[in-house]
Amino acid sequence: MSTPVQEQEETTPSDDGVVLPDAKELRRLKLAPEIAWYLLSRGWDLPAHPPLEKTPDGSSHPDAAFSPEAVDAAINALRHMRHTKGRLAGLPLNPDAWQVAYIIAPIFGWLRPTEAGTWVRVTRTAFVEVPRKNGKSTISGGLGLYLCGADGEPGAEVVAAAASRDQASFVFGPVKALVQKSPDLRGRFRPLTGKILHPVSGSEFKVISSVGDTQHGANIHGAIIDEIHVHRTRDLVDALETGTGSREQPLVIMITTAGDGKPNTIYAIKRRLVAQLAKGALKDPTTYGVIWGLPPRANPLNPKNWPIANPGYPVSPTHDFLVSAAARARTSPAELALFKRLHAGQPTRQTTAYLDLRKWQGNRRGRWPLKPEQLAGRRAFGGLDLGAVSDLTALCWLLPDDENGGFDAMWRFWAPEGALPGLDRRTSDNASKIWVPKGWLTITPGDVTDYDWIKQAITEDSEHLEVASIGMDMWNATQLSNDLQAAGFPLMKVRQGFQTMSPALKEVLRRMLRKELRHDGNPVTEWCVDNLAVAMDPAGNVKPDKASSADKIDGVSALCNAMSEAIGTAVEESAYDEHHGLLVV
């Protein structure tokens, strides 16, 4: 099944004579050796520019094998279709190298065995973001027809999801045209009003625009979600993803241009998931995502940057097309914002991370996960962050290292049982499949956090650590704080305003950049770090901002409470601390 291709440090031929780039070049291109081999063995050149973001592909599944034949099948099906518009009208839909490298081969080529002994796709959900005029509608329609009539799935239900009934006609029209204008498809597919039938397999392809259109209990094999950034709610997307449960190898493909940067939309949630998977903050081999665009600070009007954001350039979009669009972008801020989003892949509300996740990951050290007994006798400053009673709670222990400088840090996290399904939805099931089984997250019974578990953990940790103090925000923590104080723990009130939090958070940043904040790579903490947004006042002071963060940041808040104690910055909060000032994410 898998073509054996070794990752080489030098440029060497594979067993069949295909010469692969060295490992450094493959990393730059974000290509697995198997994908590079496939392209070269089938006559394609490797793409010149990698996408901005790319998650690990199906090769990250422990049982994955690469199947060239599975990729061949998808590409051969596309070649039986014909372009329907422009100068390519009537020509075979022959995918470009970038489409094979970053969409078709990663999605269709990586297979895994089932308990029944069959092989199925690893990827079940795919997210593709690419600027306008790069052929996304044509390729997505072709793949939808492949899932309907050539994927070997009897009675396949394949849908194209639009955000409205008006958009539905724009989605369905090009797919119907593919059937009508491709001679090889006539007789095999039967186009009707609103649907396309594949009589031999009993399958159908149709367009839907609401949750009601999914027909409760639908057994979806494939879904193409067009322009997910215009979907106002997540209801339809959720219905499609949950409607694939009984299929052996379902595939949901979301394909879109960049959105307008509004937070908490279904587009923003899915795009952020891709970014977190790409950085390693979360892990899920069944979800594959790729994003083309320019970094936030890159100049979108510089022609040298256009091929970086547009993998189809200069064929589509053409150079002349982008020159014309760029000229309009220079006429007004509104036109510039439109060019950034549609042609440079830059969401128009750009944000900047305060703590860079890759630099954070560079502080991993030692034998992990850390446990208090490994650091017995060490002086420790604690930080507690108590979320709402039905939310995530974090405890951070920060231990100064007098010999080597800096700090060692470890975390404990708790969440009530009732909160686990919500955490799974927001972490691609990492909460229940990774964090809980490996002990990074403790689940307490019921729908609210049982603070007795936290008190017990602190008591047990204090048997090994020399607890100097435990800092916490006293809001909503009266009972636990009373219990801890009654047990003799040195509990300290840490106010959450700029005066207290800014020195602590800036010290966290300074130590992280100097690799003096050694930690055990706790994935829950990494998720919190990647979610972090901070509020900034006019003087440049910062503090964690839970309301504006992408998701939970309790692990960072607990760290800041501990750091505040460790560096002795606890001060009285003034009314000035209530102002938020500027926002940096």
C-alpha positions as CSV (number, residue, x, y, z in Angstrom):
1,M,0.0,0.0,0.0
2,S,2.6,2.5,1.0
3,T,5.4,3.5,-1.3
4,P,8.6,3.3,0.9
5,V,10.2,6.6,0.8
6,Q,12.9,7.4,3.4
7,E,13.3,11.0,4.6
8,Q,16.9,11.8,3.5
9,E,19.3,14.5,4.7
10,E,20.8,14.5,1.2
11,T,19.1,14.5,-2.2
12,T,18.8,10.8,-3.1
13,P,16.7,8.7,-5.5
14,S,14.0,6.5,-4.2
15,D,13.9,2.8,-5.1
16,D,12.2,3.6,-8.5
17,G,14.6,6.3,-9.4
18,V,12.6,9.4,-8.4
19,V,15.0,12.0,-6.9
20,L,13.5,13.6,-3.8
21,P,14.6,16.9,-2.3
22,D,16.5,16.8,0.9
23,A,14.7,16.9,4.3
24,K,15.2,20.6,4.8
25,E,13.5,21.4,1.5
26,L,10.6,19.1,2.2
27,R,10.1,20.8,5.6
28,R,10.1,24.2,3.9
29,L,7.5,23.0,1.4
30,K,5.5,21.3,4.3
31,L,5.4,18.1,2.2
32,A,5.6,14.5,3.4
33,P,8.2,12.5,1.5
34,E,5.4,10.2,0.2
35,I,3.5,13.2,-1.3
36,A,6.6,14.6,-2.9
37,W,7.4,11.2,-4.4
38,Y,3.9,10.9,-5.7
39,L,4.0,14.3,-7.5
40,L,7.4,13.6,-9.1
41,S,6.6,10.1,-10.0
42,R,3.4,11.3,-11.8
43,G,5.2,14.0,-13.7
44,W,4.3,17.1,-11.6
45,D,6.9,19.6,-10.4
46,L,6.9,20.4,-6.7
47,P,5.2,23.7,-5.8
48,A,7.4,26.7,-5.4
49,H,5.7,28.1,-2.3
50,P,4.2,26.3,0.7
51,P,0.9,27.4,2.3
52,L,0.9,29.7,5.2
53,E,-0.6,27.1,7.5
54,K,-0.8,23.3,7.1
55,T,-1.8,20.7,9.7
56,P,-0.1,17.3,9.9
57,D,-1.7,15.1,7.3
58,G,-3.0,11.6,7.7
59,S,0.6,10.3,8.1
60,S,0.3,11.3,11.7
61,H,-2.1,8.5,12.4
62,P,-0.1,5.6,13.9
63,D,-1.6,3.0,11.5
64,A,-1.5,5.2,8.3
65,A,-0.2,4.0,5.0
66,F,0.1,6.0,1.8
67,S,-1.8,4.7,-1.2
68,P,-0.8,6.1,-4.6
69,E,-3.7,4.2,-6.2
70,A,-6.2,6.0,-4.0
71,V,-4.9,9.4,-5.2
72,D,-4.8,8.1,-8.8
73,A,-8.5,7.2,-8.6
74,A,-9.5,10.7,-7.4
75,I,-7.4,12.4,-10.1
76,N,-8.5,10.1,-12.9
77,A,-12.1,10.8,-12.0
78,L,-11.4,14.6,-12.1
79,R,-9.8,14.2,-15.5
80,H,-13.1,12.7,-16.9
81,M,-14.7,16.1,-16.1
82,R,-14.4,19.2,-18.2
83,H,-13.9,22.9,-17.4
84,T,-17.1,24.8,-18.1
85,K,-15.9,28.5,-18.2
86,G,-13.3,30.7,-19.7
87,R,-10.3,29.8,-21.9
88,L,-10.1,26.3,-20.3
89,A,-13.7,25.5,-21.2
90,G,-14.0,22.0,-22.7
91,L,-10.6,20.9,-21.5
92,P,-10.1,18.0,-18.9
93,L,-10.1,19.1,-15.3
94,N,-6.5,18.2,-14.7
95,P,-5.4,19.3,-11.2
96,D,-2.5,21.6,-10.8
97,A,0.6,20.4,-8.8
98,W,-0.4,22.6,-5.7
99,Q,-3.9,21.1,-5.7
100,V,-2.5,17.5,-5.7
101,A,0.3,18.3,-3.2
102,Y,-1.8,20.1,-0.6
103,I,-5.4,19.0,-1.1
104,I,-6.0,15.8,-3.1
105,A,-3.0,13.6,-2.1
106,P,-3.0,14.4,1.6
107,I,-6.8,13.9,1.9
108,F,-7.3,10.8,-0.4
109,G,-3.8,9.2,-0.1
110,W,-3.5,8.4,3.6
111,L,-5.4,5.3,4.6
112,R,-5.8,3.3,7.8
113,P,-7.0,-0.2,8.4
114,T,-10.4,-0.9,10.1
115,E,-11.2,-3.7,12.5
116,A,-12.9,-5.4,9.6
117,G,-9.7,-5.4,7.6
118,T,-10.7,-2.8,5.0
119,W,-8.7,0.4,4.4
120,V,-10.4,3.8,4.8
121,R,-9.3,7.4,4.6
122,V,-7.7,8.9,7.7
123,T,-9.0,12.3,7.0
124,R,-12.7,12.9,7.8
125,T,-12.7,16.7,7.9
126,A,-10.8,19.0,5.6
127,F,-10.5,22.8,5.8
128,V,-9.1,24.6,2.7
129,E,-8.7,28.4,2.6
130,V,-7.4,29.9,-0.6
131,P,-7.8,33.4,-2.1
132,R,-10.4,34.0,-4.9
133,K,-9.8,32.9,-8.5
134,N,-7.6,30.0,-7.5
135,G,-10.1,27.4,-8.8
136,K,-11.6,26.4,-5.5
137,S,-15.2,26.1,-6.8
138,T,-14.2,23.8,-9.7
139,I,-12.1,21.5,-7.6
140,S,-14.6,21.3,-4.8
141,G,-17.5,20.5,-7.2
142,G,-15.4,17.8,-8.9
143,L,-14.5,16.2,-5.5
144,G,-18.2,16.3,-4.6
145,L,-19.1,14.3,-7.7
146,Y,-16.2,11.9,-7.0
147,L,-17.6,11.2,-3.5
148,C,-21.0,10.7,-5.0
149,G,-20.3,8.3,-7.9
150,A,-16.7,7.0,-7.8
151,D,-15.8,6.6,-4.1
152,G,-17.1,3.0,-3.9
153,E,-19.9,4.0,-1.5
154,P,-23.3,2.5,-2.2
155,G,-26.2,4.9,-1.6
156,A,-23.8,7.8,-0.9
157,E,-25.5,11.0,0.2
158,V,-23.3,13.9,-0.7
159,V,-24.4,17.5,-0.1
160,A,-23.1,21.0,-0.9
161,A,-23.9,23.3,2.0
162,A,-24.7,27.0,1.3
163,A,-25.4,29.7,3.8
164,S,-28.6,30.7,2.1
165,R,-31.0,29.6,-0.6
166,D,-29.7,32.4,-2.9
167,Q,-26.2,31.1,-2.4
168,A,-27.3,27.5,-3.0
169,S,-28.0,28.2,-6.7
170,F,-24.5,29.6,-7.1
171,V,-23.1,26.4,-5.5
172,F,-25.2,23.9,-7.4
173,G,-25.0,25.6,-10.9
174,P,-21.3,24.9,-11.5
175,V,-21.6,21.3,-10.3
176,K,-24.6,20.7,-12.6
177,A,-22.6,22.2,-15.4
178,L,-19.8,19.8,-14.8
179,V,-22.1,16.9,-15.4
180,Q,-23.9,18.4,-18.4
181,K,-20.7,19.5,-20.2
182,S,-18.5,16.4,-19.5
183,P,-19.2,13.7,-22.1
184,D,-17.8,11.0,-19.9
185,L,-20.3,11.8,-17.1
186,R,-23.4,11.8,-19.3
187,G,-25.3,8.7,-18.8
188,R,-23.6,8.0,-15.5
189,F,-25.1,11.0,-13.6
190,R,-28.6,12.3,-14.1
191,P,-29.0,16.0,-13.3
192,L,-32.4,17.1,-11.9
193,T,-33.7,20.3,-10.3
194,G,-31.8,20.7,-7.1
195,K,-30.0,17.3,-7.2
196,I,-27.8,15.0,-9.2
197,L,-28.4,11.3,-9.2
198,H,-25.9,8.4,-9.7
199,P,-28.3,5.6,-10.5
200,V,-25.8,2.7,-10.6
201,S,-24.8,3.2,-7.0
202,G,-28.0,4.7,-5.8
203,S,-26.2,7.8,-4.7
204,E,-27.2,11.5,-4.9
205,F,-25.6,14.9,-4.7
206,K,-27.8,17.8,-3.6
207,V,-27.5,21.4,-2.2
208,I,-28.8,22.3,1.2
209,S,-29.0,25.7,2.9
210,S,-30.5,25.0,6.3
211,V,-30.4,22.5,9.1
212,G,-33.9,21.4,8.1
213,D,-32.6,20.5,4.6
214,T,-30.3,17.9,6.2
215,Q,-33.4,15.8,7.0
216,H,-33.0,14.6,10.5
217,G,-31.2,11.3,10.6
218,A,-29.5,11.8,7.2
219,N,-26.6,9.4,6.6
220,I,-24.1,11.7,4.9
221,H,-21.1,10.3,3.1
222,G,-19.7,13.6,1.8
223,A,-20.3,17.3,2.3
224,I,-18.8,20.3,0.5
225,I,-19.3,23.4,2.7
226,D,-18.8,26.4,0.4
227,E,-17.5,29.8,1.7
228,I,-17.8,28.9,5.4
229,H,-17.0,32.5,6.3
230,V,-20.5,33.6,5.3
231,H,-22.2,31.1,7.5
232,R,-23.7,33.1,10.4
233,T,-24.2,30.2,12.8
234,R,-22.6,26.9,13.3
235,D,-25.8,24.9,13.3
236,L,-25.7,23.6,9.7
237,V,-22.0,22.7,9.9
238,D,-22.5,20.9,13.2
239,A,-25.5,19.0,11.7
240,L,-23.4,17.9,8.7
241,E,-20.4,16.8,10.8
242,T,-22.6,14.8,13.2
243,G,-24.6,13.3,10.3
244,T,-21.6,11.2,9.1
245,G,-21.4,8.9,12.1
246,S,-22.5,5.6,10.4
247,R,-20.4,6.0,7.3
248,E,-17.1,4.1,7.1
249,Q,-15.1,6.9,5.5
250,P,-17.1,10.1,5.4
251,L,-15.5,13.3,4.3
252,V,-16.5,16.9,5.0
253,I,-14.6,19.5,3.0
254,M,-14.8,23.2,4.0
255,I,-13.5,25.4,1.3
256,T,-13.4,29.2,1.6
257,T,-11.8,32.5,1.1
258,A,-10.5,34.4,4.1
259,G,-13.2,35.9,6.5
260,D,-13.5,39.4,7.9
261,G,-11.9,38.5,11.2
262,K,-15.0,38.5,13.3
263,P,-14.4,36.3,16.4
264,N,-16.5,33.3,17.4
265,T,-18.0,32.7,14.0
266,I,-18.0,29.1,12.7
267,Y,-15.3,30.2,10.3
268,A,-13.2,31.7,13.0
269,I,-13.6,28.6,15.1
270,K,-12.6,26.2,12.3
271,R,-9.7,28.4,11.1
272,R,-8.3,28.7,14.6
273,L,-8.5,24.9,15.0
274,V,-6.4,24.5,11.9
275,A,-3.9,27.0,13.2
276,Q,-3.7,25.1,16.5
277,L,-3.3,21.8,14.9
278,A,-0.6,23.2,12.6
279,K,1.3,24.5,15.6
280,G,0.8,21.3,17.7
281,A,-1.3,22.9,20.4
282,L,-3.9,20.3,19.5
283,K,-3.7,16.9,17.8
284,D,-6.2,15.2,15.5
285,P,-5.0,13.1,12.5
286,T,-8.6,12.9,11.2
287,T,-8.7,16.7,10.6
288,Y,-6.6,18.2,7.8
289,G,-6.4,21.9,7.1
290,V,-4.4,24.1,4.8
291,I,-4.5,27.9,4.5
292,W,-2.9,30.1,1.8
293,G,-2.3,33.7,2.5
294,L,0.3,36.3,3.5
295,P,1.6,36.8,7.1
296,P,-0.1,39.8,8.8
297,R,2.8,42.2,8.2
298,A,3.5,41.3,4.5
299,N,2.6,43.9,1.9
300,P,-0.3,42.6,-0.1
301,L,0.2,45.1,-2.9
302,N,3.8,43.9,-3.7
303,P,3.6,41.6,-6.8
304,K,6.5,39.6,-5.4
305,N,4.1,38.4,-2.7
306,W,1.2,37.4,-5.0
307,P,2.5,33.9,-5.8
308,I,2.9,33.2,-2.1
309,A,-0.7,33.8,-1.3
310,N,-2.1,32.6,-4.6
311,P,-0.9,29.0,-5.5
312,G,-2.6,29.2,-8.9
313,Y,-0.8,32.4,-9.9
314,P,-0.2,33.5,-12.7
315,V,-2.5,31.0,-14.5
316,S,-5.5,31.8,-12.2
317,P,-5.5,34.5,-10.9
318,T,-3.6,36.1,-13.8
319,H,-1.1,38.8,-13.2
320,D,-3.2,41.4,-15.0
321,F,-6.2,40.5,-12.9
322,L,-4.3,41.2,-9.7
323,V,-2.7,44.4,-11.1
324,S,-6.2,45.7,-11.7
325,A,-7.4,44.7,-8.3
326,A,-4.4,46.2,-6.6
327,A,-5.0,49.5,-8.4
328,R,-8.5,49.7,-6.9
329,A,-7.0,48.8,-3.5
330,R,-4.9,51.9,-3.6
331,T,-7.9,54.1,-4.0
332,S,-9.5,53.6,-0.5
333,P,-9.1,51.8,2.8
334,A,-12.2,49.8,2.1
335,E,-10.8,48.5,-1.3
336,L,-7.5,47.7,0.4
337,A,-9.3,45.7,3.1
338,L,-11.1,43.8,0.4
339,F,-7.9,43.1,-1.5
340,K,-6.2,41.8,1.6
341,R,-9.0,39.4,2.4
342,L,-9.9,38.2,-1.1
343,H,-6.6,38.2,-2.9
344,A,-3.9,38.1,-0.1
345,G,-5.6,35.7,2.3
346,Q,-5.3,38.2,5.2
347,P,-8.4,38.3,7.5
348,T,-9.0,42.0,7.8
349,R,-8.9,42.2,11.6
350,Q,-5.4,41.1,12.3
351,T,-4.3,40.1,15.8
352,T,-0.9,39.4,17.4
353,A,-0.2,36.7,19.9
354,Y,1.4,37.9,23.1
355,L,3.0,34.5,23.9
356,D,4.3,32.7,20.8
357,L,3.4,29.0,21.1
358,R,6.6,27.8,19.4
359,K,8.8,29.8,21.7
360,W,6.7,28.4,24.6
361,Q,7.3,24.9,23.4
362,G,11.0,25.6,23.3
363,N,11.0,25.7,27.1
364,R,10.1,22.0,27.4
365,R,12.7,20.3,29.6
366,G,13.6,17.2,31.7
367,R,11.6,14.1,32.6
368,W,8.0,14.8,31.9
369,P,5.3,15.0,33.1
370,L,6.6,16.7,36.2
371,K,5.3,15.5,39.5
372,P,5.8,17.1,42.9
373,E,7.7,14.1,44.2
374,Q,10.3,14.7,41.6
375,L,11.0,18.1,43.0
376,A,10.7,17.3,46.7
377,G,11.9,19.9,49.1
378,R,11.9,22.7,46.5
379,R,10.3,26.1,47.4
380,A,7.1,26.6,45.4
381,F,4.8,29.5,44.7
382,G,1.2,28.4,43.7
383,G,-1.2,30.1,41.5
384,L,-4.9,29.2,41.4
385,D,-7.4,30.3,38.7
386,L,-11.0,29.3,39.4
387,G,-13.3,29.6,36.5
388,A,-17.1,29.4,36.8
389,V,-18.3,26.4,38.8
390,S,-19.0,24.5,35.6
391,D,-15.7,25.4,33.8
392,L,-12.0,24.8,33.7
393,T,-9.9,25.3,36.9
394,A,-6.1,25.5,36.9
395,L,-3.4,25.2,39.6
396,C,0.2,26.2,38.7
397,W,3.2,25.5,40.8
398,L,6.2,27.8,40.0
399,L,9.5,26.7,41.5
400,P,12.6,29.0,41.5
401,D,15.8,27.3,40.4
402,D,18.5,29.0,42.4
403,E,21.2,26.8,40.8
404,N,20.4,27.3,37.1
405,G,18.2,30.4,37.2
406,G,14.7,30.8,36.1
407,F,11.8,28.6,37.1
408,D,10.4,25.1,36.8
409,A,6.6,25.0,36.3
410,M,3.9,22.4,36.5
411,W,0.1,22.5,36.2
412,R,-3.0,20.6,37.4
413,F,-6.3,21.1,35.6
414,W,-9.9,20.1,36.6
415,A,-13.2,20.3,34.9
416,P,-16.6,18.8,35.8
417,E,-17.9,15.9,33.9
418,G,-20.8,17.9,32.4
419,A,-18.3,20.3,30.8
420,L,-16.4,17.6,28.9
421,P,-18.6,17.4,25.8
422,G,-18.2,21.2,25.3
423,L,-14.4,21.0,25.8
424,D,-14.3,18.2,23.2
425,R,-16.2,20.3,20.6
426,R,-13.7,23.1,21.1
427,T,-10.5,20.9,21.1
428,S,-11.2,18.4,18.4
429,D,-11.8,15.7,21.1
430,N,-8.3,16.3,22.6
431,A,-9.9,16.7,26.0
432,S,-11.4,13.2,26.3
433,K,-9.0,11.4,24.0
434,I,-5.7,12.8,25.2
435,W,-5.8,15.1,28.2
436,V,-8.0,13.0,30.5
437,P,-6.4,9.5,29.7
438,K,-2.9,10.8,30.1
439,G,-3.7,12.6,33.3
440,W,-3.3,16.2,32.1
441,L,-6.9,17.0,33.0
442,T,-8.9,15.6,35.9
443,I,-12.6,15.2,35.6
444,T,-14.7,15.7,38.7
445,P,-18.2,14.1,39.0
446,G,-21.3,16.1,38.2
447,D,-21.9,19.3,36.4
448,V,-20.0,21.7,38.7
449,T,-16.3,21.6,39.8
450,D,-15.9,19.8,43.1
451,Y,-13.4,22.1,45.0
452,D,-12.7,19.3,47.4
453,W,-10.6,17.7,44.7
454,I,-8.5,20.9,44.4
455,K,-8.0,21.1,48.1
456,Q,-7.0,17.5,48.3
457,A,-4.4,17.9,45.4
458,I,-2.9,21.0,47.1
459,T,-2.7,19.1,50.4
460,E,-0.9,16.1,48.7
461,D,1.5,18.4,46.7
462,S,2.4,20.3,49.9
463,E,3.7,17.0,51.4
464,H,6.5,17.2,48.8
465,L,6.9,20.9,48.1
466,E,7.8,23.8,50.5
467,V,4.8,26.0,49.7
468,A,5.8,29.6,50.1
469,S,2.4,31.1,49.1
470,I,-0.6,30.5,46.9
471,G,-1.9,33.4,44.9
472,M,-5.5,33.5,43.7
473,D,-8.2,35.8,42.6
474,M,-10.8,35.7,45.4
475,W,-13.7,36.3,43.2
476,N,-16.2,33.4,43.5
477,A,-13.8,31.4,45.7
478,T,-15.0,32.1,49.2
479,Q,-15.6,28.5,50.3
480,L,-12.4,27.1,48.9
481,S,-10.3,30.0,50.1
482,N,-11.8,29.6,53.6
483,D,-11.0,25.8,53.5
484,L,-7.4,26.4,52.4
485,Q,-6.8,29.1,55.0
486,A,-8.3,26.8,57.7
487,A,-5.9,24.1,56.6
488,G,-3.0,26.4,57.2
489,F,-2.0,27.3,53.6
490,P,-0.5,30.8,53.0
491,L,-3.2,32.0,50.7
492,M,-2.7,35.4,49.1
493,K,-5.1,37.7,47.3
494,V,-3.9,38.5,43.8
495,R,-5.8,41.3,42.1
496,Q,-6.3,41.0,38.4
497,G,-5.7,44.6,37.3
498,F,-2.9,46.1,35.3
499,Q,-0.7,47.0,38.3
500,T,-0.5,43.5,39.5
501,M,-0.8,41.4,36.3
502,S,1.4,43.4,34.0
503,P,4.7,42.8,35.9
504,A,3.8,39.1,36.2
505,L,2.8,38.6,32.6
506,K,5.8,40.5,31.3
507,E,8.1,38.4,33.5
508,V,6.5,35.3,32.1
509,L,7.3,36.6,28.6
510,R,10.8,37.5,29.5
511,R,11.6,34.2,31.1
512,M,10.0,32.3,28.1
513,L,12.1,34.2,25.6
514,R,15.2,33.4,27.6
515,K,14.2,29.7,28.0
516,E,14.1,30.1,31.7
517,L,10.5,29.0,32.2
518,R,11.0,25.2,32.1
519,H,7.8,23.2,31.9
520,D,6.6,19.7,31.0
521,G,4.8,20.4,27.8
522,N,1.3,20.1,29.4
523,P,-1.0,20.2,26.3
524,V,-3.8,21.9,28.3
525,T,-1.4,24.7,29.2
526,E,-0.3,25.0,25.5
527,W,-3.9,25.3,24.4
528,C,-4.4,28.1,27.0
529,V,-1.2,29.8,25.8
530,D,-2.3,29.8,22.2
531,N,-5.8,31.1,23.2
532,L,-4.4,34.1,25.2
533,A,-5.5,37.6,24.4
534,V,-4.3,40.5,26.6
535,A,-5.7,43.9,27.3
536,M,-3.3,46.8,27.0
537,D,-3.5,50.3,28.6
538,P,-2.0,53.5,27.0
539,A,1.1,53.1,29.1
540,G,1.8,49.6,27.7
541,N,0.8,47.6,30.7
542,V,-0.9,44.3,29.9
543,K,-3.1,41.7,31.6
544,P,-4.8,38.5,30.5
545,D,-8.2,39.2,29.0
546,K,-10.5,36.2,29.2
547,A,-13.4,37.9,27.5
548,S,-11.4,38.6,24.3
549,S,-9.3,35.4,24.2
550,A,-10.1,32.7,21.7
551,D,-11.0,30.2,24.4
552,K,-9.9,29.2,27.9
553,I,-6.7,30.8,29.3
554,D,-6.9,29.5,32.9
555,G,-3.5,27.9,32.7
556,V,-1.9,31.2,31.9
557,S,-3.9,33.0,34.5
558,A,-2.8,30.5,37.1
559,L,0.8,31.0,36.0
560,C,0.5,34.8,36.3
561,N,-0.9,34.4,39.8
562,A,2.0,32.2,40.8
563,M,4.5,34.6,39.1
564,S,3.0,37.5,40.9
565,E,3.8,35.8,44.2
566,A,7.3,34.6,43.0
567,I,8.4,38.1,42.1
568,G,6.6,39.9,44.9
569,T,4.4,42.3,43.0
570,A,1.2,42.1,44.9
571,V,-0.2,45.6,45.3
572,E,-3.5,47.2,45.9
573,E,-5.6,47.6,42.8
574,S,-6.8,51.1,41.9
575,A,-9.9,52.2,40.0
576,Y,-7.6,52.7,37.0
577,D,-7.2,49.0,36.8
578,E,-10.8,48.6,35.6
579,H,-10.1,50.2,32.2
580,H,-9.2,47.9,29.3
581,G,-7.5,50.2,26.9
582,L,-6.2,48.7,23.7
583,L,-6.7,45.0,22.9
584,V,-3.9,42.7,21.7
585,V,-4.6,39.1,20.8
